Amino acid sequence: MPSDADRREAVRAYLRESADIKRRTAEACEGAIIAAADLIVQAFRAGAKMLLCGNGGSAADCQHMATEFVSRLTRDFERPGLPAIALTTDTSFLTAFANDCGFDGVFERQVQALGRPGDVLIGISTSGNSANVVRAVRGAHTAGLRSVVLTGADGVLAGLADVAISVPSTDTQHIQEAHLAIEHLICWLVERDLFPNPTAGHGRGGSL
């Protein structure tokens, strides 16, 4: 069993690495984050909606991000709900389609059924290679949707999307930690662009 000193150092090292990746993400991805927020704002202003897809921890991120848009991000900034749907939540559809047709098409099929030209698809994949997210992004372009992807340093997704936010890391855990910060930030930028309120700050506490 590691000593107490070893465990303390492991804690410090992990959190330092996580913080360093967020610092490097701020430097590398600032423009892409703003571009993603601008694209989403344009879609909402035009009466379109957001669809989100991802696997595992990224599926949880999809549900979290959709909740922030439909509900709210912070208690001190009241505004109307915004239309966002996580394509990761309908277990009846997901299990039926995966059983009958294969798992790689579970998001693409929902994009075909629910997406409309002008909507935005958010695809989240730490590897950048999740087959079902790749197919969803390609299907979104065919259907006239715009796309934003959140990835790590590798993978094919970044080359397929209208906007790619690629965290400069190959460590799944740290990429996920940076993705969550980016997702919150995008929501913060979007809601304050759509509903200007100079008295609203970042605030503390959100919907989750």
N, C-alpha and C positions, 0 to 999 in steps of 0.2 A: 504494500500500500504506500502511495506517495506520502512524503512527510508534509506537515502543515505548511512549511516554507515553500516546498515544491508546488503545492496547490495554490498558494497565494501568488506565486510567480506565474503559474499557468493562467490564472484569472487576469492578472495585469497584462500579460503578453497577448492574450486573446482580445481583450478590449482595446489595447493599443493598436493591434492590427486592424480591428474593425473600424476604429476611428480613422486610421490612416487611409483605408480604402474609401471611406466617405470623403475625406479631404481630397484624394485624387479624383474621385467622382465629381466633386464640385468643380475641379479645374478642367476635367476632360469633357463633362457632359452638360455644362451650364447652358450652352446654346441649344442643345437638343431638347433639354427639359422645357425651355421657354417655347421652342417651336412646337413641341407636343401640346403644351397648354394652349397656344394660339390656334392650333388645328381643332382642338376640342371646343374651344370657344366659338369658332366659326360654325361648327356643326350644330351646337346647341342654339345659336342665334338663328340658324336656318330651320329650326324645328326638328332636327335629327336627333338620334340617340347614340349611346355608347354600348357596345358589346365587349365582353372581356372573356379571355380564355387562358388556361394554363393548367399544369398538372401538379399534384402534391402540394408543397408549400406555396407554389405559384397559384394553384387553385384557390387556396385560402386567401392569398393576396387579391385575387379577382373579386371574391365575395366581400372582402374588407373594403376595397376601393369602391366597388359599386355602392356599398352601404354609405360610405362617406358622401357620395354624390347625391343619392336619393334622400338621405337623412340630413346630416350636416357634419362638418369637420370639427368645429369648435363651438362651445356654448355661447360665446360672445358675438357670434356672427349669424344672425337669423336671416334665412333667405328661403325661397321656394325650393322644393325638391327638383333634382335634375335627373333626366331619364338615363339610367345605367342598368344593364342586365348582365349578371355573371352567367356564362354558359356552362357553369360547373355544378349547378345546383339541382337540376331535374334528374333525380336518380332513376326514375322510370324510363325516361328517354335514353339516358346514358347507358344503362344496363341493357335495354332492348337493342339499341343500335349496335353497341359493342358486341353483343352476343350474336346478332344476325348478320352484321356487315363488317365488323372489325372496329377496333378502338381508334385507328388512325383518322377516321372520318367523323368522329363525334362532334367536333366543333365546326368543321366545314359544313356539315349538314344543317346545323342550327343557323349558321351565317346565311346559307341559301334560303332557309325558311323564314327567318326573322329580320335579316338585314335588308336595308333599302339604300338606294344610291344617296350618298351624302352622309350616311351613318359613319361612325368611327369604330374600328375594331382595335382593342388593346390586346396584344399577345405577349404573354410573360413566360420566359423560359431561361433559366440560369445557364443552361448549356448552349442555347441558341439553336438547338437542333431537334427539339421535340417535334416528331413527325406530325402529330395532330394539330399543333400550333402552326407549323409550316403550311400545312394544307389549308388551314383556316385563313391565313393571311393571303395565300394565293387565290383562294375562293372569294375573299373579300374584294380583291382587285377586279376579278372577273365580274362581280356583282355591282361594281361602282362605289364600294366603300373605300374610305381612307384608312390607313393603318398606322399604329404606333406600336413598336415592340420594345420591351425591356429585356435585356440580355446581359450576359457576362462578356468577357473579352473574346470569346470564340463563337463559332457557329455560323450558319447560313442565314439566319433570320434577319440580321442587320442589313443584308443586301436586298431584302425583299420589301421592306416597309417604306412608307412615306417618311417616317421619322423613326430613327433608331437611337435608343438610349442604352449604351453599352458600358456597363460598369467595368472598370479596368482591373478585373480579377478573374481567376479560374476557380476560386474557392466557393463552393455552393453556399455555405452558410453565410459568408460575408457578402456575397452577391445578394442573397435574400434580404439581409439586413439593410443594405443600401437601397434595394428596390422599395422596401417599405417607406423609407424616408422620401424617396422620389415620388412615390404614389401620393403621400400626404402633401408634398410640395406642389404637385400638379393640381390637386384639388384646391389648395389654397390659392394658387394663381388664377385658376379658372373662375372660382366663385367671386373673387374680388374684381375680376375683369367684368364679369356679367352683372354684378350687383355692387357698384362702387359705393363704398362707405368709409370715409376717411377716419371715422372714429373707431373702426374695428381693427384690432390687432391680432397677433397670432393666438393669444389666449391659451388657456390650459384646459385640458379635458375635452374629449370628443365623444363620439357616439359609441365607441367600442372601448 
